[in-house]
């Protein structure tokens, strides 16, 4: 599998620490969305939609905070 790590470039928009924090937050959001995909794939009953909606809401809030 290809190396997906990103090289942090020095600049004036964000400090290196801010970039690292933001990239970590986005990686967590990516994990949440992968979890949502699995929940949808495994959904068997209408009650499973509650878990999907809850995780989607959590991912949306995390993205808003980033």
HTML snippet that shows the backbone in 3Dmol.js (N, CA, C, O; Angstrom):
<script src="https://3Dmol.org/build/3Dmol-min.js"></script>
<div id="view" style="width:600px;height:400px;position:relative"></div>
<script>
const pdb = `
ATOM      1  N   UNK A   1       0.847  -1.180   0.000  1.00  0.00           N
ATOM      2  CA  UNK A   1       0.000   0.000   0.000  1.00  0.00           C
ATOM      3  C   UNK A   1       0.889   1.237   0.000  1.00  0.00           C
ATOM      4  O   UNK A   1       1.966   1.223   0.595  1.00  0.00           O
ATOM      5  N   UNK A   2       0.462   2.278  -0.643  1.00  0.00           N
ATOM      6  CA  UNK A   2       1.242   3.511  -0.753  1.00  0.00           C
ATOM      7  C   UNK A   2       1.304   4.219   0.586  1.00  0.00           C
ATOM      8  O   UNK A   2       0.386   4.121   1.400  1.00  0.00           O
ATOM      9  N   UNK A   3       2.399   4.935   0.804  1.00  0.00           N
ATOM     10  CA  UNK A   3       2.572   5.722   2.017  1.00  0.00           C
ATOM     11  C   UNK A   3       1.691   6.966   1.912  1.00  0.00           C
ATOM     12  O   UNK A   3       1.876   7.786   1.012  1.00  0.00           O
ATOM     13  N   UNK A   4       0.737   7.104   2.828  1.00  0.00           N
ATOM     14  CA  UNK A   4      -0.201   8.211   2.777  1.00  0.00           C
ATOM     15  C   UNK A   4       0.160   9.337   3.738  1.00  0.00           C
ATOM     16  O   UNK A   4      -0.613  10.283   3.893  1.00  0.00           O
ATOM     17  N   UNK A   5       1.323   9.253   4.386  1.00  0.00           N
ATOM     18  CA  UNK A   5       1.695  10.308   5.314  1.00  0.00           C
ATOM     19  C   UNK A   5       2.010  11.585   4.538  1.00  0.00           C
ATOM     20  O   UNK A   5       2.538  11.549   3.427  1.00  0.00           O
ATOM     21  N   UNK A   6       1.676  12.690   5.149  1.00  0.00           N
ATOM     22  CA  UNK A   6       1.859  13.978   4.511  1.00  0.00           C
ATOM     23  C   UNK A   6       3.072  14.682   5.090  1.00  0.00           C
ATOM     24  O   UNK A   6       3.353  14.581   6.284  1.00  0.00           O
ATOM     25  N   UNK A   7       3.784  15.392   4.238  1.00  0.00           N
ATOM     26  CA  UNK A   7       4.910  16.200   4.690  1.00  0.00           C
ATOM     27  C   UNK A   7       4.365  17.577   5.021  1.00  0.00           C
ATOM     28  O   UNK A   7       3.701  18.205   4.196  1.00  0.00           O
ATOM     29  N   UNK A   8       4.645  18.045   6.234  1.00  0.00           N
ATOM     30  CA  UNK A   8       4.155  19.355   6.655  1.00  0.00           C
ATOM     31  C   UNK A   8       5.113  20.421   6.147  1.00  0.00           C
ATOM     32  O   UNK A   8       6.301  20.412   6.468  1.00  0.00           O
ATOM     33  N   UNK A   9       4.579  21.337   5.350  1.00  0.00           N
ATOM     34  CA  UNK A   9       5.361  22.411   4.751  1.00  0.00           C
ATOM     35  C   UNK A   9       5.293  23.629   5.655  1.00  0.00           C
ATOM     36  O   UNK A   9       4.215  24.003   6.117  1.00  0.00           O
ATOM     37  N   UNK A  10       6.432  24.248   5.908  1.00  0.00           N
ATOM     38  CA  UNK A  10       6.459  25.475   6.699  1.00  0.00           C
ATOM     39  C   UNK A  10       5.852  26.608   5.886  1.00  0.00           C
ATOM     40  O   UNK A  10       6.116  26.739   4.691  1.00  0.00           O
ATOM     41  N   UNK A  11       5.050  27.413   6.533  1.00  0.00           N
ATOM     42  CA  UNK A  11       4.419  28.540   5.858  1.00  0.00           C
ATOM     43  C   UNK A  11       3.946  29.544   6.886  1.00  0.00           C
ATOM     44  O   UNK A  11       4.279  29.451   8.067  1.00  0.00           O
ATOM     45  N   UNK A  12       3.171  30.498   6.425  1.00  0.00           N
ATOM     46  CA  UNK A  12       2.703  31.545   7.316  1.00  0.00           C
ATOM     47  C   UNK A  12       1.237  31.383   7.703  1.00  0.00           C
ATOM     48  O   UNK A  12       0.778  32.030   8.644  1.00  0.00           O
ATOM     49  N   UNK A  13       0.492  30.532   6.995  1.00  0.00           N
ATOM     50  CA  UNK A  13      -0.933  30.383   7.262  1.00  0.00           C
ATOM     51  C   UNK A  13      -1.169  29.733   8.634  1.00  0.00           C
ATOM     52  O   UNK A  13      -1.979  30.219   9.423  1.00  0.00           O
ATOM     53  N   UNK A  14      -0.471  28.654   8.906  1.00  0.00           N
ATOM     54  CA  UNK A  14      -0.598  27.918  10.162  1.00  0.00           C
ATOM     55  C   UNK A  14       0.780  27.492  10.634  1.00  0.00           C
ATOM     56  O   UNK A  14       1.677  27.258   9.824  1.00  0.00           O
ATOM     57  N   UNK A  15       0.947  27.393  11.937  1.00  0.00           N
ATOM     58  CA  UNK A  15       2.216  26.885  12.464  1.00  0.00           C
ATOM     59  C   UNK A  15       2.272  25.373  12.233  1.00  0.00           C
ATOM     60  O   UNK A  15       1.256  24.745  11.933  1.00  0.00           O
ATOM     61  N   UNK A  16       3.444  24.809  12.374  1.00  0.00           N
ATOM     62  CA  UNK A  16       3.598  23.359  12.194  1.00  0.00           C
ATOM     63  C   UNK A  16       2.750  22.600  13.207  1.00  0.00           C
ATOM     64  O   UNK A  16       2.167  21.568  12.875  1.00  0.00           O
ATOM     65  N   UNK A  17       2.675  23.101  14.442  1.00  0.00           N
ATOM     66  CA  UNK A  17       1.868  22.446  15.472  1.00  0.00           C
ATOM     67  C   UNK A  17       0.384  22.511  15.126  1.00  0.00           C
ATOM     68  O   UNK A  17      -0.343  21.540  15.332  1.00  0.00           O
ATOM     69  N   UNK A  18      -0.070  23.653  14.599  1.00  0.00           N
ATOM     70  CA  UNK A  18      -1.472  23.784  14.204  1.00  0.00           C
ATOM     71  C   UNK A  18      -1.805  22.848  13.051  1.00  0.00           C
ATOM     72  O   UNK A  18      -2.871  22.232  13.032  1.00  0.00           O
ATOM     73  N   UNK A  19      -0.897  22.743  12.095  1.00  0.00           N
ATOM     74  CA  UNK A  19      -1.119  21.831  10.962  1.00  0.00           C
ATOM     75  C   UNK A  19      -1.191  20.394  11.444  1.00  0.00           C
ATOM     76  O   UNK A  19      -2.062  19.635  11.019  1.00  0.00           O
ATOM     77  N   UNK A  20      -0.272  20.017  12.336  1.00  0.00           N
ATOM     78  CA  UNK A  20      -0.254  18.651  12.840  1.00  0.00           C
ATOM     79  C   UNK A  20      -1.554  18.344  13.576  1.00  0.00           C
ATOM     80  O   UNK A  20      -2.132  17.273  13.391  1.00  0.00           O
ATOM     81  N   UNK A  21      -2.018  19.275  14.408  1.00  0.00           N
ATOM     82  CA  UNK A  21      -3.259  19.097  15.146  1.00  0.00           C
ATOM     83  C   UNK A  21      -4.444  18.948  14.190  1.00  0.00           C
ATOM     84  O   UNK A  21      -5.288  18.072  14.376  1.00  0.00           O
ATOM     85  N   UNK A  22      -4.504  19.787  13.188  1.00  0.00           N
ATOM     86  CA  UNK A  22      -5.596  19.738  12.214  1.00  0.00           C
ATOM     87  C   UNK A  22      -5.568  18.431  11.422  1.00  0.00           C
ATOM     88  O   UNK A  22      -6.614  17.824  11.195  1.00  0.00           O
ATOM     89  N   UNK A  23      -4.392  17.999  11.004  1.00  0.00           N
ATOM     90  CA  UNK A  23      -4.288  16.742  10.261  1.00  0.00           C
ATOM     91  C   UNK A  23      -4.696  15.555  11.123  1.00  0.00           C
ATOM     92  O   UNK A  23      -5.325  14.620  10.628  1.00  0.00           O
ATOM     93  N   UNK A  24      -4.347  15.583  12.407  1.00  0.00           N
ATOM     94  CA  UNK A  24      -4.767  14.511  13.310  1.00  0.00           C
ATOM     95  C   UNK A  24      -6.284  14.498  13.467  1.00  0.00           C
ATOM     96  O   UNK A  24      -6.907  13.436  13.472  1.00  0.00           O
ATOM     97  N   UNK A  25      -6.870  15.681  13.594  1.00  0.00           N
ATOM     98  CA  UNK A  25      -8.320  15.778  13.731  1.00  0.00           C
ATOM     99  C   UNK A  25      -9.007  15.235  12.478  1.00  0.00           C
ATOM    100  O   UNK A  25      -9.994  14.506  12.575  1.00  0.00           O
ATOM    101  N   UNK A  26      -8.488  15.587  11.313  1.00  0.00           N
ATOM    102  CA  UNK A  26      -9.075  15.102  10.055  1.00  0.00           C
ATOM    103  C   UNK A  26      -8.925  13.590   9.919  1.00  0.00           C
ATOM    104  O   UNK A  26      -9.807  12.933   9.367  1.00  0.00           O
ATOM    105  N   UNK A  27      -7.829  13.033  10.410  1.00  0.00           N
ATOM    106  CA  UNK A  27      -7.642  11.581  10.374  1.00  0.00           C
ATOM    107  C   UNK A  27      -8.683  10.884  11.253  1.00  0.00           C
ATOM    108  O   UNK A  27      -9.198   9.825  10.894  1.00  0.00           O
ATOM    109  N   UNK A  28      -8.987  11.484  12.404  1.00  0.00           N
ATOM    110  CA  UNK A  28     -10.025  10.914  13.267  1.00  0.00           C
ATOM    111  C   UNK A  28     -11.385  10.967  12.579  1.00  0.00           C
ATOM    112  O   UNK A  28     -12.163  10.017  12.660  1.00  0.00           O
ATOM    113  N   UNK A  29     -11.671  12.074  11.906  1.00  0.00           N
ATOM    114  CA  UNK A  29     -12.938  12.205  11.176  1.00  0.00           C
ATOM    115  C   UNK A  29     -13.018  11.152  10.078  1.00  0.00           C
ATOM    116  O   UNK A  29     -14.069  10.549   9.860  1.00  0.00           O
ATOM    117  N   UNK A  30     -11.905  10.938   9.392  1.00  0.00           N
ATOM    118  CA  UNK A  30     -11.863   9.907   8.351  1.00  0.00           C
ATOM    119  C   UNK A  30     -12.211   8.545   8.940  1.00  0.00           C
ATOM    120  O   UNK A  30     -12.944   7.767   8.329  1.00  0.00           O
ATOM    121  N   UNK A  31     -11.687   8.262  10.121  1.00  0.00           N
ATOM    122  CA  UNK A  31     -11.996   6.995  10.792  1.00  0.00           C
ATOM    123  C   UNK A  31     -13.473   6.889  11.144  1.00  0.00           C
ATOM    124  O   UNK A  31     -14.077   5.826  11.002  1.00  0.00           O
ATOM    125  N   UNK A  32     -14.052   7.997  11.605  1.00  0.00           N
ATOM    126  CA  UNK A  32     -15.480   7.990  11.909  1.00  0.00           C
ATOM    127  C   UNK A  32     -16.302   7.694  10.654  1.00  0.00           C
ATOM    128  O   UNK A  32     -17.262   6.925  10.703  1.00  0.00           O
ATOM    129  N   UNK A  33     -15.926   8.299   9.546  1.00  0.00           N
ATOM    130  CA  UNK A  33     -16.674   8.086   8.303  1.00  0.00           C
ATOM    131  C   UNK A  33     -16.526   6.653   7.797  1.00  0.00           C
ATOM    132  O   UNK A  33     -17.466   6.091   7.234  1.00  0.00           O
ATOM    133  N   UNK A  34     -15.363   6.070   7.993  1.00  0.00           N
ATOM    134  CA  UNK A  34     -15.207   4.655   7.626  1.00  0.00           C
ATOM    135  C   UNK A  34     -16.115   3.784   8.490  1.00  0.00           C
ATOM    136  O   UNK A  34     -16.672   2.793   8.019  1.00  0.00           O
ATOM    137  N   UNK A  35     -16.256   4.165   9.760  1.00  0.00           N
ATOM    138  CA  UNK A  35     -17.169   3.453  10.646  1.00  0.00           C
ATOM    139  C   UNK A  35     -18.608   3.570  10.174  1.00  0.00           C
ATOM    140  O   UNK A  35     -19.360   2.598  10.230  1.00  0.00           O
ATOM    141  N   UNK A  36     -18.994   4.744   9.711  1.00  0.00           N
ATOM    142  CA  UNK A  36     -20.337   4.954   9.172  1.00  0.00           C
ATOM    143  C   UNK A  36     -20.560   4.052   7.963  1.00  0.00           C
ATOM    144  O   UNK A  36     -21.619   3.442   7.819  1.00  0.00           O
ATOM    145  N   UNK A  37     -19.554   3.973   7.098  1.00  0.00           N
ATOM    146  CA  UNK A  37     -19.677   3.105   5.922  1.00  0.00           C
ATOM    147  C   UNK A  37     -19.926   1.664   6.346  1.00  0.00           C
ATOM    148  O   UNK A  37     -20.762   0.981   5.754  1.00  0.00           O
ATOM    149  N   UNK A  38     -19.214   1.195   7.359  1.00  0.00           N
ATOM    150  CA  UNK A  38     -19.393  -0.180   7.830  1.00  0.00           C
ATOM    151  C   UNK A  38     -20.772  -0.370   8.440  1.00  0.00           C
ATOM    152  O   UNK A  38     -21.423  -1.390   8.212  1.00  0.00           O
ATOM    153  N   UNK A  39     -21.224   0.624   9.225  1.00  0.00           N
ATOM    154  CA  UNK A  39     -22.560   0.527   9.812  1.00  0.00           C
ATOM    155  C   UNK A  39     -23.636   0.428   8.736  1.00  0.00           C
ATOM    156  O   UNK A  39     -24.579  -0.353   8.865  1.00  0.00           O
ATOM    157  N   UNK A  40     -23.495   1.215   7.683  1.00  0.00           N
ATOM    158  CA  UNK A  40     -24.475   1.181   6.598  1.00  0.00           C
ATOM    159  C   UNK A  40     -24.431  -0.169   5.888  1.00  0.00           C
ATOM    160  O   UNK A  40     -25.473  -0.746   5.575  1.00  0.00           O
ATOM    161  N   UNK A  41     -23.235  -0.665   5.638  1.00  0.00           N
ATOM    162  CA  UNK A  41     -23.103  -1.956   4.953  1.00  0.00           C
ATOM    163  C   UNK A  41     -23.693  -3.087   5.772  1.00  0.00           C
ATOM    164  O   UNK A  41     -24.212  -4.053   5.213  1.00  0.00           O
ATOM    165  N   UNK A  42     -23.620  -2.978   7.098  1.00  0.00           N
ATOM    166  CA  UNK A  42     -24.093  -4.051   7.970  1.00  0.00           C
ATOM    167  C   UNK A  42     -25.520  -3.837   8.471  1.00  0.00           C
ATOM    168  O   UNK A  42     -26.058  -4.687   9.180  1.00  0.00           O
ATOM    169  N   UNK A  43     -26.135  -2.713   8.111  1.00  0.00           N
ATOM    170  CA  UNK A  43     -27.489  -2.405   8.592  1.00  0.00           C
ATOM    171  C   UNK A  43     -28.452  -3.495   8.141  1.00  0.00           C
ATOM    172  O   UNK A  43     -28.494  -3.875   6.971  1.00  0.00           O
ATOM    173  N   UNK A  44     -29.217  -3.981   9.099  1.00  0.00           N
ATOM    174  CA  UNK A  44     -30.132  -5.089   8.815  1.00  0.00           C
ATOM    175  C   UNK A  44     -31.578  -4.714   9.117  1.00  0.00           C
ATOM    176  O   UNK A  44     -32.508  -5.259   8.523  1.00  0.00           O
ATOM    177  N   UNK A  45     -31.757  -3.778  10.049  1.00  0.00           N
ATOM    178  CA  UNK A  45     -33.103  -3.399  10.471  1.00  0.00           C
ATOM    179  C   UNK A  45     -33.198  -1.881  10.554  1.00  0.00           C
ATOM    180  O   UNK A  45     -32.183  -1.196  10.682  1.00  0.00           O
ATOM    181  N   UNK A  46     -34.425  -1.356  10.479  1.00  0.00           N
ATOM    182  CA  UNK A  46     -34.586   0.095  10.570  1.00  0.00           C
ATOM    183  C   UNK A  46     -33.980   0.692  11.839  1.00  0.00           C
ATOM    184  O   UNK A  46     -33.557   1.848  11.828  1.00  0.00           O
ATOM    185  N   UNK A  47     -33.930  -0.063  12.918  1.00  0.00           N
ATOM    186  CA  UNK A  47     -33.357   0.456  14.165  1.00  0.00           C
ATOM    187  C   UNK A  47     -31.861   0.728  14.030  1.00  0.00           C
ATOM    188  O   UNK A  47     -31.303   1.504  14.805  1.00  0.00           O
ATOM    189  N   UNK A  48     -31.211   0.101  13.062  1.00  0.00           N
ATOM    190  CA  UNK A  48     -29.776   0.335  12.835  1.00  0.00           C
ATOM    191  C   UNK A  48     -29.522   1.750  12.328  1.00  0.00           C
ATOM    192  O   UNK A  48     -28.406   2.258  12.431  1.00  0.00           O
ATOM    193  N   UNK A  49     -30.554   2.385  11.782  1.00  0.00           N
ATOM    194  CA  UNK A  49     -30.400   3.743  11.254  1.00  0.00           C
ATOM    195  C   UNK A  49     -30.069   4.738  12.355  1.00  0.00           C
ATOM    196  O   UNK A  49     -29.426   5.754  12.088  1.00  0.00           O
ATOM    197  N   UNK A  50     -30.494   4.470  13.596  1.00  0.00           N
ATOM    198  CA  UNK A  50     -30.187   5.362  14.707  1.00  0.00           C
ATOM    199  C   UNK A  50     -28.684   5.455  14.930  1.00  0.00           C
ATOM    200  O   UNK A  50     -28.156   6.545  15.149  1.00  0.00           O
ATOM    201  N   UNK A  51     -28.000   4.339  14.877  1.00  0.00           N
ATOM    202  CA  UNK A  51     -26.552   4.332  15.063  1.00  0.00           C
ATOM    203  C   UNK A  51     -25.852   5.064  13.928  1.00  0.00           C
ATOM    204  O   UNK A  51     -24.881   5.787  14.151  1.00  0.00           O
ATOM    205  N   UNK A  52     -26.345   4.874  12.713  1.00  0.00           N
ATOM    206  CA  UNK A  52     -25.773   5.563  11.553  1.00  0.00           C
ATOM    207  C   UNK A  52     -25.953   7.071  11.705  1.00  0.00           C
ATOM    208  O   UNK A  52     -25.009   7.834  11.496  1.00  0.00           O
ATOM    209  N   UNK A  53     -27.150   7.500  12.064  1.00  0.00           N
ATOM    210  CA  UNK A  53     -27.422   8.927  12.221  1.00  0.00           C
ATOM    211  C   UNK A  53     -26.563   9.530  13.328  1.00  0.00           C
ATOM    212  O   UNK A  53     -26.069  10.649  13.191  1.00  0.00           O
ATOM    213  N   UNK A  54     -26.385   8.803  14.413  1.00  0.00           N
ATOM    214  CA  UNK A  54     -25.573   9.294  15.532  1.00  0.00           C
ATOM    215  C   UNK A  54     -24.120   9.476  15.109  1.00  0.00           C
ATOM    216  O   UNK A  54     -23.504  10.492  15.432  1.00  0.00           O
ATOM    217  N   UNK A  55     -23.572   8.512  14.397  1.00  0.00           N
ATOM    218  CA  UNK A  55     -22.178   8.605  13.954  1.00  0.00           C
ATOM    219  C   UNK A  55     -22.001   9.694  12.899  1.00  0.00           C
ATOM    220  O   UNK A  55     -20.983  10.387  12.891  1.00  0.00           O
ATOM    221  N   UNK A  56     -22.970   9.850  12.021  1.00  0.00           N
ATOM    222  CA  UNK A  56     -22.883  10.909  11.016  1.00  0.00           C
ATOM    223  C   UNK A  56     -22.919  12.287  11.684  1.00  0.00           C
ATOM    224  O   UNK A  56     -22.213  13.204  11.263  1.00  0.00           O
ATOM    225  N   UNK A  57     -23.727  12.424  12.704  1.00  0.00           N
ATOM    226  CA  UNK A  57     -23.807  13.669  13.447  1.00  0.00           C
ATOM    227  C   UNK A  57     -22.477  13.963  14.144  1.00  0.00           C
ATOM    228  O   UNK A  57     -22.002  15.099  14.136  1.00  0.00           O
ATOM    229  N   UNK A  58     -21.887  12.942  14.741  1.00  0.00           N
ATOM    230  CA  UNK A  58     -20.591  13.119  15.411  1.00  0.00           C
ATOM    231  C   UNK A  58     -19.514  13.533  14.419  1.00  0.00           C
ATOM    232  O   UNK A  58     -18.698  14.407  14.710  1.00  0.00           O
ATOM    233  N   UNK A  59     -19.512  12.906  13.252  1.00  0.00           N
ATOM    234  CA  UNK A  59     -18.518  13.249  12.226  1.00  0.00           C
ATOM    235  C   UNK A  59     -18.729  14.676  11.730  1.00  0.00           C
ATOM    236  O   UNK A  59     -17.763  15.409  11.517  1.00  0.00           O
ATOM    237  N   UNK A  60     -19.980  15.071  11.546  1.00  0.00           N
ATOM    238  CA  UNK A  60     -20.294  16.423  11.088  1.00  0.00           C
ATOM    239  C   UNK A  60     -19.825  17.466  12.106  1.00  0.00           C
ATOM    240  O   UNK A  60     -19.245  18.486  11.733  1.00  0.00           O
ATOM    241  N   UNK A  61     -20.077  17.208  13.381  1.00  0.00           N
ATOM    242  CA  UNK A  61     -19.648  18.133  14.437  1.00  0.00           C
ATOM    243  C   UNK A  61     -18.123  18.219  14.502  1.00  0.00           C
ATOM    244  O   UNK A  61     -17.569  19.302  14.690  1.00  0.00           O
ATOM    245  N   UNK A  62     -17.456  17.096  14.350  1.00  0.00           N
ATOM    246  CA  UNK A  62     -15.994  17.096  14.383  1.00  0.00           C
ATOM    247  C   UNK A  62     -15.440  17.884  13.189  1.00  0.00           C
ATOM    248  O   UNK A  62     -14.459  18.615  13.326  1.00  0.00           O
ATOM    249  N   UNK A  63     -16.061  17.737  12.038  1.00  0.00           N
ATOM    250  CA  UNK A  63     -15.617  18.481  10.860  1.00  0.00           C
ATOM    251  C   UNK A  63     -15.869  19.981  11.049  1.00  0.00           C
ATOM    252  O   UNK A  63     -15.039  20.806  10.665  1.00  0.00           O
ATOM    253  N   UNK A  64     -16.999  20.324  11.633  1.00  0.00           N
ATOM    254  CA  UNK A  64     -17.291  21.734  11.908  1.00  0.00           C
ATOM    255  C   UNK A  64     -16.254  22.335  12.856  1.00  0.00           C
ATOM    256  O   UNK A  64     -15.860  23.489  12.690  1.00  0.00           O
ATOM    257  N   UNK A  65     -15.814  21.564  13.841  1.00  0.00           N
ATOM    258  CA  UNK A  65     -14.824  22.058  14.800  1.00  0.00           C
ATOM    259  C   UNK A  65     -13.441  22.220  14.177  1.00  0.00           C
ATOM    260  O   UNK A  65     -12.619  22.996  14.664  1.00  0.00           O
ATOM    261  N   UNK A  66     -13.194  21.490  13.111  1.00  0.00           N
ATOM    262  CA  UNK A  66     -11.879  21.596  12.482  1.00  0.00           C
ATOM    263  C   UNK A  66     -11.814  22.866  11.660  1.00  0.00           C
ATOM    264  O   UNK A  66     -10.787  23.150  11.043  1.00  0.00           O
TER     265      UNK A  66
END
`;
const viewer = $3Dmol.createViewer("view");
viewer.addModel(pdb, "pdb");
viewer.setStyle({}, {cartoon: {color: "spectrum"}});
viewer.zoomTo();
viewer.render();
</script>
